[in-house]
Amino acid sequence: MKAETRSAHNGLQLAQTQVYHLLDDQLILILRSWGSSDYNQKFVDEVTHYISSAQADLEVTTPFDYHEGLTSLANRTRVSLLLAHDLFYKNDNKSEYSVGFEAMVLFTAKNEVAWSSVGRFALHKINGSSVSHILQTGTDLDSETLLPVQLLGVERDMDLMSGSIAMTEESKLVISSTYNCDIAINPEQDVQAPVSVLGNGSYWFALVTAG
């Protein structure tokens, strides 16, 4: 998978969003740290270690059970974020707040893309001329101020969303975060650049393709 990103800030600014292409581009980790970005590599290492070990069929012991309603691949993305959450909650943020993360993990195998997400992210799938709305969280806070919706590693409990998507070589994914503006997706208007921004808020988005 490959991700091309675009962002702009008008007024309040989103925390910086980093995109990591990992495991020979099978894994994309989107990470937005609220605090020092010095912690990012520790987060990346925790997620990558678990997913690569699970994918290699190595025996990996975790305190988290698989959910029956999710595919094996989706469960791996889910557990990887739970492990990262546990690591920061019990160590770096144990005594005082050091850093929190919004994060989305996408992992692909064969024709499946599994995903897990915490924070202000929307996810759409483009297949030909059709657009499927899969996930959207965070914009309900926009009448107040630009705040993180949920943070990994800060509080004991968090809202973690997971799922999986059937993908072909022609399919595309749009992952976005917006504040006081909207993302419009129109593949019929421009196949190569199907995303436009409505309004003058702050936004970040990534167009993810299979190749």
Backbone as ProteinMPNN parsed JSONL, in Angstrom:
{"seq_chain_A": "MKAETRSAHNGLQLAQTQVYHLLDDQLILILRSWGSSDYNQKFVDEVTHYISSAQADLEVTTPFDYHEGLTSLANRTRVSLLLAHDLFYKNDNKSEYSVGFEAMVLFTAKNEVAWSSVGRFALHKINGSSVSHILQTGTDLDSETLLPVQLLGVERDMDLMSGSIAMTEESKLVISSTYNCDIAINPEQDVQAPVSVLGNGSYWFALVTAG", "coords_chain_A": {"N_chain_A": [[0.838, -1.193, 0.0], [0.367, 2.274, -0.64], [0.508, 5.623, 0.499], [-0.581, 8.844, -0.187], [-0.395, 12.109, 0.971], [-2.098, 15.102, 2.12], [-2.436, 18.348, 3.516], [-3.716, 21.174, 5.384], [-3.89, 24.175, 7.312], [-6.071, 26.296, 8.906], [-6.579, 28.737, 11.101], [-7.122, 27.117, 14.1], [-4.875, 24.401, 14.677], [-4.306, 21.068, 13.668], [-2.601, 18.508, 15.497], [0.648, 17.384, 14.446], [0.643, 15.009, 11.848], [1.934, 11.862, 11.252], [2.954, 9.491, 8.813], [3.678, 6.144, 8.462], [5.229, 3.765, 6.48], [5.466, 0.371, 6.547], [6.879, -2.956, 7.036], [7.438, -3.944, 4.37], [5.574, -2.401, 2.989], [3.15, -3.573, 3.585], [1.972, -2.724, 5.867], [0.548, 0.188, 7.137], [0.934, 2.839, 9.309], [-0.66, 5.41, 10.849], [-0.024, 8.197, 12.678], [-0.647, 10.455, 15.236], [0.67, 12.499, 17.462], [-0.01, 13.898, 20.595], [1.785, 15.805, 22.226], [5.25, 15.279, 22.818], [6.93, 14.338, 19.834], [8.989, 12.622, 20.123], [8.352, 10.218, 21.209], [7.279, 8.697, 19.232], [8.656, 6.652, 17.769], [8.866, 4.583, 19.592], [6.199, 3.83, 19.844], [5.696, 3.003, 17.184], [7.48, 0.824, 17.02], [6.353, -0.98, 18.862], [3.844, -1.63, 17.729], [4.654, -2.659, 15.226], [6.288, -4.816, 15.947], [4.484, -6.636, 17.165], [2.596, -7.18, 15.072], [4.231, -8.16, 12.993], [5.311, -10.43, 14.216], [2.983, -11.939, 14.753], [2.091, -12.32, 12.146], [4.073, -13.933, 11.166], [3.46, -16.258, 12.341], [4.537, -16.725, 14.83], [4.602, -17.615, 18.275], [2.823, -15.546, 20.208], [2.219, -13.996, 23.186], [-0.396, -12.256, 24.634], [-2.322, -10.023, 26.735], [-4.806, -9.678, 25.678], [-7.838, -10.691, 24.224], [-8.973, -12.165, 21.12], [-11.587, -10.823, 19.091], [-14.619, -12.318, 18.176], [-16.196, -11.355, 16.107], [-14.525, -10.162, 14.287], [-12.136, -10.383, 11.594], [-9.152, -12.448, 11.394], [-6.998, -10.875, 10.618], [-7.929, -8.27, 11.157], [-8.196, -8.45, 13.918], [-5.524, -8.593, 14.611], [-4.591, -6.013, 14.016], [-6.122, -4.618, 15.849], [-5.25, -5.669, 18.365], [-2.605, -4.848, 18.27], [-2.764, -2.059, 18.63], [-3.934, -2.005, 21.153], [-1.865, -3.091, 22.687], [0.1, -1.107, 22.377], [-1.252, 1.008, 23.585], [-1.443, 0.011, 26.223], [1.255, -0.121, 26.912], [2.098, 2.61, 26.996], [0.256, 3.688, 28.799], [0.827, 2.349, 31.201], [3.465, 2.966, 31.657], [4.952, 5.419, 30.452], [2.972, 7.342, 30.95], [2.288, 6.887, 33.544], [2.72, 8.25, 36.025], [2.4, 10.963, 35.4], [0.976, 12.98, 32.774], [2.518, 12.464, 29.697], [2.463, 11.982, 26.916], [-0.002, 11.515, 24.379], [-1.803, 9.601, 21.916], [-3.406, 9.773, 18.731], [-4.348, 7.305, 16.465], [-4.187, 5.252, 13.524], [-4.2, 2.059, 12.151], [-3.437, 0.199, 9.287], [-3.477, -2.864, 7.659], [-2.526, -5.135, 5.188], [-3.318, -8.13, 3.425], [-3.386, -10.403, 0.838], [-6.497, -9.946, -0.575], [-7.553, -8.325, 1.355], [-7.905, -5.529, 3.481], [-7.236, -4.75, 6.675], [-8.214, -2.782, 9.49], [-7.682, -0.602, 12.295], [-8.636, 1.91, 14.629], [-8.17, 4.849, 16.575], [-9.314, 7.897, 17.628], [-9.58, 11.075, 15.837], [-10.629, 10.328, 12.968], [-11.729, 9.673, 9.647], [-12.919, 7.225, 7.353], [-13.097, 6.205, 4.065], [-14.036, 4.217, 1.242], [-13.167, 3.942, -2.125], [-14.46, 2.587, -4.987], [-14.3, 2.129, -8.184], [-16.759, 4.155, -9.498], [-18.173, 4.413, -7.198], [-18.605, 5.301, -3.727], [-17.932, 4.322, -0.47], [-18.893, 4.856, 2.838], [-17.189, 4.269, 5.711], [-16.205, 4.801, 8.304], [-16.394, 7.386, 10.768], [-15.27, 9.648, 13.122], [-15.201, 12.1, 15.697], [-15.877, 14.709, 14.721], [-18.019, 15.695, 16.102], [-17.211, 17.26, 18.179], [-16.608, 19.717, 17.204], [-17.952, 22.138, 17.555], [-17.022, 23.169, 19.852], [-13.98, 23.244, 20.441], [-10.781, 22.566, 18.898], [-10.012, 19.51, 19.705], [-8.369, 16.492, 20.809], [-10.075, 13.489, 20.094], [-10.163, 10.88, 21.168], [-7.553, 9.397, 23.039], [-4.781, 7.273, 22.786], [-3.098, 5.507, 25.349], [-3.485, 7.113, 27.579], [-5.844, 7.205, 29.327], [-7.482, 4.6, 31.216], [-9.535, 3.217, 29.822], [-10.681, 3.229, 26.409], [-12.108, 4.177, 23.226], [-12.024, 1.974, 20.68], [-12.019, 1.308, 17.327], [-12.548, -1.178, 14.857], [-12.13, -3.111, 11.823], [-12.57, -4.646, 8.556], [-11.806, -4.58, 5.042], [-12.669, -5.45, 1.75], [-10.454, -5.405, -0.94], [-9.394, -4.379, -4.212], [-7.048, -4.129, -6.969], [-7.794, -1.773, -8.141], [-9.151, -0.383, -6.22], [-9.416, 2.319, -3.836], [-8.55, 3.976, -0.78], [-9.667, 6.55, 1.364], [-8.473, 8.361, 3.953], [-9.158, 10.58, 6.514], [-8.918, 13.609, 8.471], [-10.662, 16.199, 9.865], [-11.401, 19.635, 10.716], [-13.848, 21.894, 11.242], [-14.442, 21.894, 8.519], [-15.17, 20.063, 5.473], [-14.619, 16.93, 3.804], [-14.875, 16.16, 0.448], [-15.64, 13.571, -1.778], [-15.265, 12.566, -5.007], [-15.035, 10.452, -7.346], [-15.8, 10.311, -10.017], [-15.384, 12.797, -11.057], [-12.59, 13.284, -11.02], [-10.339, 10.887, -11.452], [-7.689, 10.468, -10.643], [-7.293, 12.4, -8.668], [-9.455, 12.391, -6.524], [-10.404, 13.75, -4.288], [-11.624, 16.575, -2.605], [-11.734, 19.664, -0.735], [-14.117, 21.18, 1.322], [-14.86, 24.271, 2.565], [-13.146, 26.335, 5.064], [-11.561, 25.282, 7.094], [-9.309, 23.32, 9.132], [-7.441, 20.569, 7.91], [-6.457, 17.165, 7.207], [-5.56, 14.632, 4.969], [-5.261, 11.343, 3.518], [-4.667, 9.534, 0.573], [-4.97, 6.291, -0.178], [-3.552, 3.681, -1.973], [-3.381, 0.474, -3.645], [-0.948, -0.225, -4.849]], "CA_chain_A": [[0.0, 0.0, 0.0], [1.034, 3.569, -0.66], [-0.354, 6.715, 0.945], [-0.218, 10.214, -0.535], [-1.083, 12.947, 1.952], [-2.233, 16.542, 1.913], [-2.978, 18.988, 4.718], [-3.691, 22.634, 5.475], [-4.372, 24.636, 8.61], [-6.651, 27.629, 8.942], [-6.985, 28.915, 12.487], [-6.581, 26.08, 14.973], [-4.064, 23.462, 13.918], [-4.193, 19.684, 14.103], [-1.253, 18.033, 15.809], [1.293, 16.857, 13.247], [0.294, 13.627, 11.519], [3.019, 11.129, 10.603], [2.548, 8.262, 8.135], [4.786, 5.193, 8.397], [5.07, 2.596, 5.621], [6.241, -0.637, 7.267], [6.751, -4.363, 6.648], [7.359, -4.024, 2.901], [4.353, -1.687, 2.586], [1.922, -4.257, 4.006], [1.457, -2.045, 7.056], [0.596, 1.646, 7.235], [0.576, 3.36, 10.627], [-0.879, 6.857, 10.868], [0.184, 8.521, 14.089], [-0.735, 11.878, 15.59], [1.028, 12.565, 18.881], [-0.334, 15.106, 21.351], [2.928, 15.819, 23.125], [6.496, 15.195, 22.062], [7.03, 13.285, 18.816], [10.104, 11.737, 20.472], [7.803, 8.92, 21.606], [6.677, 8.031, 18.077], [9.338, 5.421, 17.374], [8.496, 3.559, 20.571], [4.865, 3.386, 19.437], [5.863, 2.266, 15.925], [8.151, -0.448, 17.303], [5.426, -1.88, 19.554], [2.862, -2.095, 16.749], [5.323, -3.461, 14.198], [6.768, -6.075, 16.53], [3.386, -7.588, 17.34], [1.997, -7.593, 13.799], [5.186, -8.99, 12.256], [5.399, -11.72, 14.909], [1.734, -12.665, 14.522], [2.033, -12.685, 10.739], [5.043, -15.01, 10.964], [2.951, -17.396, 13.115], [5.278, -16.93, 16.066], [3.716, -17.642, 19.437], [2.849, -14.243, 20.871], [1.294, -13.96, 24.312], [-0.878, -10.921, 24.986], [-3.457, -10.081, 27.668], [-6.019, -9.28, 24.967], [-8.472, -11.748, 23.441], [-9.503, -11.838, 19.8], [-13.036, -10.673, 18.986], [-15.163, -13.265, 17.202], [-16.804, -10.659, 14.98], [-13.499, -9.587, 13.423], [-11.24, -11.327, 10.93], [-7.862, -12.615, 12.057], [-6.174, -9.71, 10.291], [-8.453, -7.12, 11.902], [-7.836, -8.656, 15.316], [-4.106, -8.261, 14.794], [-4.46, -4.554, 14.096], [-6.737, -4.21, 17.115], [-4.369, -6.011, 19.484], [-1.386, -4.032, 18.191], [-3.042, -0.77, 19.257], [-4.143, -2.244, 22.581], [-0.545, -3.262, 23.3], [0.729, 0.211, 22.438], [-1.987, 1.74, 24.623], [-1.049, -0.543, 27.518], [2.65, 0.249, 27.142], [2.216, 4.016, 27.393], [-0.57, 3.933, 29.979], [1.456, 1.789, 32.401], [4.854, 3.398, 31.799], [5.241, 6.834, 30.212], [1.934, 8.199, 31.528], [1.88, 6.308, 34.822], [2.716, 9.254, 37.09], [1.883, 12.213, 34.861], [0.775, 12.942, 31.322], [3.676, 12.763, 28.86], [2.075, 12.001, 25.509], [-1.131, 10.685, 23.964], [-1.773, 9.384, 20.472], [-4.453, 9.308, 17.84], [-3.646, 6.375, 15.579], [-4.896, 4.305, 12.678], [-3.364, 1.008, 11.578], [-3.978, -0.558, 8.154], [-2.611, -3.992, 7.316], [-3.109, -5.825, 4.045], [-2.884, -9.458, 2.999], [-4.239, -10.852, -0.263], [-7.459, -8.923, -0.996], [-8.16, -7.738, 2.551], [-7.235, -4.498, 4.273], [-7.791, -4.656, 8.022], [-7.9, -1.482, 10.081], [-8.121, -0.238, 13.64], [-8.511, 3.365, 14.718], [-8.521, 5.604, 17.777], [-9.139, 9.329, 17.422], [-10.325, 11.838, 14.837], [-10.369, 9.805, 11.628], [-12.804, 9.156, 8.798], [-12.422, 6.25, 6.383], [-13.972, 5.944, 2.919], [-13.498, 3.348, 0.193], [-13.562, 4.249, -3.498], [-14.414, 1.422, -5.868], [-14.878, 2.64, -9.416], [-17.438, 5.437, -9.293], [-18.925, 4.382, -5.94], [-17.882, 5.654, -2.509], [-18.532, 3.731, 0.729], [-18.521, 5.514, 4.093], [-16.915, 3.176, 6.637], [-15.944, 5.262, 9.671], [-16.144, 8.805, 11.02], [-15.32, 9.998, 14.535], [-14.516, 13.297, 16.153], [-16.375, 16.021, 14.31], [-19.064, 16.139, 17.018], [-16.63, 18.217, 19.114], [-16.137, 20.894, 16.484], [-18.59, 23.368, 18.009], [-16.3, 23.629, 21.037], [-12.63, 23.619, 20.036], [-10.075, 21.454, 18.279], [-9.509, 18.64, 20.763], [-8.299, 15.072, 20.452], [-11.331, 12.81, 20.4], [-9.729, 9.826, 22.069], [-6.102, 9.261, 22.994], [-4.149, 6.04, 23.237], [-2.048, 5.582, 26.348], [-3.722, 8.137, 28.597], [-6.808, 6.712, 30.304], [-7.553, 3.137, 31.237], [-10.431, 2.759, 28.761], [-10.741, 4.07, 25.214], [-12.943, 3.655, 22.145], [-11.195, 1.441, 19.596], [-12.836, 0.815, 16.226], [-11.804, -2.092, 13.984], [-12.892, -3.744, 10.76], [-11.782, -5.064, 7.395], [-12.356, -4.141, 3.765], [-12.203, -6.163, 0.557], [-9.794, -4.454, -1.835], [-8.837, -4.818, -5.485], [-5.981, -3.236, -7.427], [-8.383, -0.493, -8.534], [-9.766, 0.28, -5.068], [-8.659, 3.331, -3.097], [-9.069, 4.374, 0.52], [-9.422, 7.929, 1.777], [-8.456, 8.536, 5.404], [-9.134, 12.03, 6.696], [-9.209, 14.269, 9.741], [-11.068, 17.567, 9.535], [-11.93, 20.517, 11.754], [-14.604, 23.011, 10.65], [-14.543, 21.78, 7.065], [-15.589, 18.731, 5.052], [-13.942, 16.279, 2.687], [-15.781, 15.679, -0.598], [-15.001, 12.539, -2.598], [-15.989, 12.444, -6.272], [-14.146, 9.767, -8.292], [-16.22, 10.545, -11.401], [-14.854, 14.088, -11.494], [-11.153, 13.166, -11.252], [-9.94, 9.568, -10.962], [-6.386, 10.561, -9.998], [-7.396, 13.274, -7.494], [-10.905, 12.408, -6.285], [-10.721, 14.364, -3.005], [-11.578, 18.032, -2.507], [-12.044, 20.16, 0.605], [-15.179, 22.186, 1.361], [-14.748, 25.095, 3.762], [-11.845, 26.943, 5.354], [-11.037, 24.78, 8.353], [-8.044, 22.588, 9.084], [-7.669, 19.192, 7.468], [-5.396, 16.264, 6.772], [-6.097, 13.399, 4.394], [-4.361, 10.451, 2.785], [-5.249, 8.679, -0.458], [-4.228, 5.031, -0.088], [-3.735, 2.792, -3.12], [-2.832, -0.861, -3.426], [0.399, -0.398, -5.368]], "C_chain_A": [[0.878, 1.25, 0.0], [0.033, 4.644, -0.253], [0.231, 8.048, 0.51], [-1.05, 11.153, 0.328], [-1.127, 14.411, 1.529], [-2.85, 17.144, 3.164], [-2.909, 20.502, 4.588], [-4.295, 23.028, 6.811], [-4.853, 26.071, 8.49], [-7.206, 27.854, 10.341], [-6.325, 27.864, 13.355], [-5.942, 24.971, 14.146], [-4.117, 22.07, 14.526], [-2.76, 19.394, 14.53], [-0.667, 17.359, 14.57], [0.992, 15.375, 13.069], [1.434, 12.985, 10.743], [2.464, 9.844, 9.994], [3.776, 7.374, 7.97], [4.397, 4.028, 7.487], [6.014, 1.511, 6.138], [6.002, -2.027, 6.691], [6.515, -4.502, 5.147], [6.039, -3.472, 2.375], [3.069, -2.474, 2.832], [1.208, -3.501, 5.119], [1.623, -0.536, 6.911], [0.129, 2.033, 8.636], [0.501, 4.877, 10.535], [-0.911, 7.28, 12.327], [0.168, 10.032, 14.29], [-0.493, 11.993, 17.088], [0.673, 13.931, 19.459], [0.653, 15.157, 22.509], [4.172, 15.722, 22.261], [6.465, 14.055, 21.054], [8.201, 12.346, 19.078], [9.619, 10.34, 20.846], [7.316, 8.102, 20.409], [7.326, 6.695, 17.756], [9.027, 4.276, 18.328], [7.128, 2.972, 20.237], [4.959, 2.523, 18.183], [6.463, 0.887, 16.183], [7.202, -1.451, 17.952], [4.409, -2.471, 18.583], [3.503, -3.041, 15.739], [5.764, -4.807, 14.736], [5.635, -7.086, 16.658], [2.855, -8.08, 16.001], [2.951, -8.484, 13.011], [5.325, -10.363, 12.895], [4.156, -12.561, 14.67], [1.642, -13.143, 13.08], [2.979, -13.833, 10.418], [4.66, -16.272, 11.732], [3.825, -17.73, 14.313], [4.302, -16.882, 17.239], [3.871, -16.335, 20.208], [1.792, -14.244, 21.967], [0.911, -12.517, 24.613], [-2.027, -11.072, 25.982], [-4.797, -9.821, 26.995], [-6.544, -10.415, 24.097], [-8.871, -11.233, 22.065], [-11.022, -11.716, 19.884], [-13.565, -11.579, 17.883], [-15.723, -12.571, 15.968], [-15.816, -10.044, 14.009], [-12.685, -10.684, 12.756], [-9.937, -11.425, 11.713], [-6.973, -11.4, 11.84], [-6.62, -8.478, 11.079], [-8.132, -7.236, 13.389], [-6.377, -8.319, 15.575], [-3.895, -6.758, 14.871], [-5.017, -4.039, 15.415], [-5.796, -4.459, 18.293], [-3.097, -5.165, 19.455], [-1.594, -2.666, 18.836], [-3.301, -0.916, 20.751], [-2.817, -2.41, 23.313], [0.184, -1.929, 23.421], [0.072, 1.074, 23.515], [-1.529, 1.303, 26.012], [0.371, -0.114, 27.892], [2.77, 1.683, 27.653], [1.409, 4.326, 28.65], [0.145, 3.495, 31.258], [2.881, 2.282, 32.634], [5.0, 4.914, 31.656], [4.225, 7.771, 30.849], [1.492, 7.734, 32.909], [1.743, 7.371, 35.91], [2.129, 10.578, 36.64], [1.782, 12.097, 33.348], [2.056, 13.34, 30.602], [3.283, 12.912, 27.403], [0.836, 11.137, 25.322], [-1.157, 10.621, 22.45], [-3.169, 9.176, 19.906], [-3.754, 8.43, 16.809], [-4.622, 5.566, 14.74], [-3.878, 3.34, 12.083], [-4.116, 0.365, 10.423], [-2.978, -1.644, 7.79], [-3.285, -4.809, 6.222], [-2.486, -7.193, 3.831], [-3.904, -9.956, 1.984], [-5.196, -9.719, -0.643], [-8.161, -8.248, 0.179], [-7.274, -6.629, 3.101], [-7.956, -4.422, 5.614], [-7.362, -3.329, 8.636], [-8.371, -1.411, 11.53], [-7.785, 1.224, 13.862], [-8.921, 3.875, 16.09], [-8.284, 7.078, 17.474], [-9.965, 9.884, 16.278], [-9.948, 11.357, 13.439], [-11.683, 9.43, 10.949], [-12.175, 8.238, 7.762], [-13.485, 6.014, 5.319], [-13.253, 5.025, 1.936], [-14.061, 3.789, -1.155], [-13.394, 2.996, -4.334], [-15.101, 1.815, -7.172], [-15.476, 4.009, -9.183], [-18.209, 5.498, -7.977], [-18.012, 4.681, -4.753], [-18.633, 5.071, -1.319], [-17.987, 4.435, 1.966], [-18.383, 4.435, 5.159], [-16.822, 3.655, 8.08], [-15.867, 6.777, 9.699], [-16.302, 9.08, 12.5], [-14.674, 11.359, 14.743], [-15.132, 14.619, 15.814], [-17.497, 16.53, 15.212], [-18.535, 17.144, 18.043], [-16.331, 19.569, 18.478], [-16.786, 22.196, 16.927], [-17.877, 23.95, 19.23], [-14.912, 24.144, 20.651], [-11.967, 22.4, 19.432], [-9.401, 20.633, 19.371], [-9.3, 17.236, 20.216], [-9.562, 14.369, 20.919], [-11.112, 11.722, 21.436], [-8.22, 9.744, 21.95], [-5.683, 7.892, 23.498], [-3.131, 6.358, 24.328], [-2.3, 6.502, 27.508], [-4.657, 7.646, 29.695], [-6.926, 5.194, 30.191], [-8.392, 2.599, 30.083], [-10.417, 3.743, 27.6], [-11.675, 3.406, 24.212], [-12.05, 3.261, 20.978], [-12.108, 0.822, 18.552], [-11.981, -0.056, 15.317], [-12.726, -2.669, 12.925], [-11.976, -4.193, 9.643], [-12.558, -4.749, 6.125], [-11.803, -5.029, 2.667], [-11.656, -5.141, -0.433], [-9.364, -5.138, -3.129], [-7.715, -3.849, -5.86], [-6.517, -1.847, -7.763], [-8.966, 0.284, -7.353], [-8.82, 1.308, -4.452], [-9.334, 3.561, -1.751], [-8.735, 5.836, 0.758], [-9.547, 7.982, 3.294], [-8.307, 10.025, 5.668], [-9.405, 12.426, 8.137], [-9.522, 15.721, 9.418], [-11.528, 18.315, 10.778], [-12.551, 21.732, 11.077], [-14.532, 23.039, 9.129], [-14.942, 20.346, 6.741], [-14.719, 18.246, 3.9], [-15.01, 15.792, 1.71], [-15.02, 14.711, -1.494], [-15.846, 12.319, -3.842], [-15.082, 11.79, -7.312], [-14.535, 9.977, -9.747], [-15.637, 11.848, -11.951], [-13.368, 13.998, -11.843], [-10.677, 11.863, -10.631], [-8.64, 9.655, -10.174], [-6.424, 11.396, -8.717], [-8.86, 13.442, -7.122], [-11.336, 13.151, -5.025], [-10.61, 15.879, -3.101], [-12.048, 18.44, -1.117], [-13.07, 21.277, 0.504], [-15.065, 22.967, 2.662], [-13.322, 25.557, 4.0], [-11.295, 26.512, 6.701], [-9.664, 24.155, 8.183], [-8.325, 21.144, 8.704], [-6.359, 18.475, 7.197], [-6.081, 15.087, 6.097], [-5.015, 12.635, 3.653], [-5.177, 9.653, 1.785], [-4.384, 7.428, -0.532], [-4.576, 4.151, -1.274], [-3.02, 1.473, -2.861], [-1.366, -0.962, -3.819], [1.442, 0.475, -4.723]], "O_chain_A": [[1.973, 1.269, 0.563], [-1.141, 4.583, -0.615], [1.389, 8.352, 0.795], [-2.27, 11.01, 0.407], [-0.331, 14.884, 0.718], [-3.695, 16.519, 3.804], [-2.143, 21.038, 3.787], [-5.114, 22.299, 7.373], [-4.123, 26.948, 8.028], [-8.194, 27.229, 10.726], [-5.101, 27.731, 13.351], [-6.41, 24.644, 13.055], [-3.99, 21.904, 15.74], [-1.817, 19.97, 13.988], [-1.405, 16.825, 13.741], [1.076, 14.59, 14.014], [1.854, 13.496, 9.704], [1.607, 9.189, 10.586], [4.788, 7.796, 7.409], [3.368, 3.385, 7.694], [7.229, 1.709, 6.165], [5.044, -2.248, 5.951], [5.529, -5.095, 4.709], [5.46, -4.011, 1.431], [2.008, -2.087, 2.343], [-0.005, -3.623, 5.291], [2.709, -0.047, 6.599], [-0.934, 1.608, 9.088], [1.477, 5.541, 10.186], [-1.72, 6.786, 13.112], [0.871, 10.778, 13.609], [-1.351, 11.627, 17.89], [1.006, 14.972, 18.894], [0.406, 14.639, 23.598], [4.13, 16.058, 21.077], [6.033, 12.946, 21.369], [8.393, 11.377, 18.343], [10.392, 9.384, 20.803], [6.977, 6.929, 20.564], [6.63, 5.713, 17.499], [8.935, 3.123, 17.906], [6.923, 1.762, 20.336], [4.373, 1.442, 18.122], [6.0, -0.106, 15.622], [7.239, -2.639, 17.63], [4.144, -3.673, 18.61], [2.954, -4.101, 15.437], [5.628, -5.826, 14.058], [5.797, -8.254, 16.304], [2.682, -9.284, 15.816], [2.516, -9.47, 12.417], [5.443, -11.363, 12.186], [4.256, -13.76, 14.413], [1.168, -14.248, 12.82], [2.721, -14.618, 9.505], [5.424, -17.236, 11.777], [3.858, -18.874, 14.764], [3.293, -16.18, 17.186], [4.923, -16.062, 20.785], [0.611, -14.468, 21.701], [1.773, -11.663, 24.819], [-2.639, -12.136, 26.061], [-5.822, -9.749, 27.673], [-5.796, -11.025, 23.332], [-9.079, -10.037, 21.867], [-11.664, -12.424, 20.659], [-13.019, -11.604, 16.78], [-15.721, -13.155, 14.884], [-16.224, -9.46, 13.005], [-12.56, -11.785, 13.29], [-9.653, -10.598, 12.579], [-6.282, -10.95, 12.755], [-5.791, -7.734, 11.603], [-7.831, -6.238, 14.044], [-6.034, -7.815, 16.644], [-3.114, -6.279, 15.692], [-4.452, -3.132, 16.025], [-5.572, -3.572, 19.117], [-2.571, -4.804, 20.508], [-0.7, -2.164, 19.517], [-2.927, -0.041, 21.533], [-2.66, -1.926, 24.434], [0.813, -1.65, 24.442], [0.752, 1.779, 24.261], [-1.259, 2.14, 26.874], [0.648, 0.215, 29.045], [3.468, 1.937, 28.634], [1.83, 5.137, 29.474], [0.08, 4.182, 32.277], [3.448, 2.04, 33.699], [5.158, 5.613, 32.657], [4.576, 8.881, 31.248], [0.435, 8.141, 33.393], [0.751, 7.385, 36.639], [1.437, 11.246, 37.408], [2.41, 11.24, 32.726], [2.616, 14.407, 30.853], [3.712, 13.848, 26.729], [0.651, 10.145, 26.026], [-0.599, 11.487, 21.777], [-4.006, 8.501, 20.505], [-2.675, 8.781, 16.331], [-5.726, 5.239, 15.177], [-2.833, 3.751, 11.579], [-5.292, 0.025, 10.555], [-1.787, -1.38, 7.631], [-4.468, -5.135, 6.316], [-1.287, -7.387, 4.03], [-5.111, -9.937, 2.226], [-4.74, -8.632, -0.999], [-9.235, -7.669, 0.018], [-6.053, -6.77, 3.177], [-9.134, -4.073, 5.68], [-6.283, -2.815, 8.34], [-9.329, -2.075, 11.926], [-6.781, 1.724, 13.355], [-9.886, 3.398, 16.687], [-7.176, 7.466, 17.102], [-10.916, 9.258, 15.811], [-9.054, 11.916, 12.804], [-12.615, 8.939, 11.585], [-11.037, 8.447, 7.344], [-14.625, 5.668, 5.628], [-12.029, 5.053, 1.815], [-15.267, 3.984, -1.308], [-12.311, 2.412, -4.383], [-16.329, 1.832, -7.257], [-14.791, 4.923, -8.725], [-18.829, 6.516, -7.668], [-16.823, 4.364, -4.764], [-19.834, 5.297, -1.171], [-16.776, 4.591, 2.123], [-19.358, 3.755, 5.479], [-17.311, 2.98, 8.986], [-15.341, 7.392, 8.772], [-17.347, 8.783, 13.079], [-13.722, 11.722, 14.052], [-14.935, 15.586, 16.549], [-17.89, 17.691, 15.098], [-19.325, 17.813, 18.709], [-15.846, 20.475, 19.157], [-16.221, 23.265, 16.696], [-18.111, 25.102, 19.595], [-14.703, 25.353, 20.549], [-12.538, 21.309, 19.452], [-8.353, 21.013, 19.894], [-9.974, 16.829, 19.27], [-10.058, 14.629, 22.016], [-11.802, 11.664, 22.454], [-7.665, 9.993, 20.879], [-6.178, 7.416, 24.52], [-2.4, 7.345, 24.246], [-1.423, 6.672, 28.355], [-4.295, 7.67, 30.872], [-6.52, 4.595, 29.196], [-8.001, 1.628, 29.436], [-10.173, 4.936, 27.782], [-11.994, 2.223, 24.332], [-11.402, 4.108, 20.364], [-12.882, -0.085, 18.857], [-10.829, 0.275, 15.035], [-13.944, -2.713, 13.1], [-10.753, -4.13, 9.766], [-13.786, -4.662, 6.126], [-10.61, -5.33, 2.648], [-12.306, -4.139, -0.729], [-9.017, -6.319, -3.138], [-7.466, -2.871, -5.155], [-5.787, -0.86, -7.682], [-9.244, 1.477, -7.472], [-7.598, 1.185, -4.535], [-10.54, 3.364, -1.606], [-7.654, 6.304, 0.399], [-10.604, 7.682, 3.849], [-7.42, 10.666, 5.105], [-10.025, 11.692, 8.907], [-8.728, 16.398, 8.766], [-11.98, 17.717, 11.755], [-11.858, 22.506, 10.418], [-14.561, 24.112, 8.526], [-15.04, 19.509, 7.638], [-14.165, 19.033, 3.134], [-15.942, 15.09, 2.103], [-13.898, 14.99, -1.916], [-17.01, 11.931, -3.745], [-14.426, 12.491, -8.083], [-13.69, 9.839, -10.632], [-15.424, 11.984, -13.156], [-12.93, 14.567, -12.843], [-10.617, 11.749, -9.407], [-8.495, 8.99, -9.148], [-5.669, 11.127, -7.782], [-9.451, 14.495, -7.365], [-12.527, 13.182, -4.717], [-9.622, 16.405, -3.615], [-12.682, 17.657, -0.411], [-12.92, 22.203, -0.293], [-15.163, 22.389, 3.745], [-12.409, 25.221, 3.245], [-10.63, 27.296, 7.378], [-8.953, 24.428, 7.216], [-9.326, 20.566, 9.124], [-5.312, 19.089, 6.99], [-7.088, 14.591, 6.603], [-4.005, 13.193, 3.225], [-6.254, 9.154, 2.111], [-3.212, 7.493, -0.902], [-5.749, 3.903, -1.552], [-2.17, 1.371, -1.977], [-0.612, -1.706, -3.192], [2.615, 0.407, -5.089]]}, "name": "protein", "num_of_chains": 1, "seq": "MKAETRSAHNGLQLAQTQVYHLLDDQLILILRSWGSSDYNQKFVDEVTHYISSAQADLEVTTPFDYHEGLTSLANRTRVSLLLAHDLFYKNDNKSEYSVGFEAMVLFTAKNEVAWSSVGRFALHKINGSSVSHILQTGTDLDSETLLPVQLLGVERDMDLMSGSIAMTEESKLVISSTYNCDIAINPEQDVQAPVSVLGNGSYWFALVTAG"}
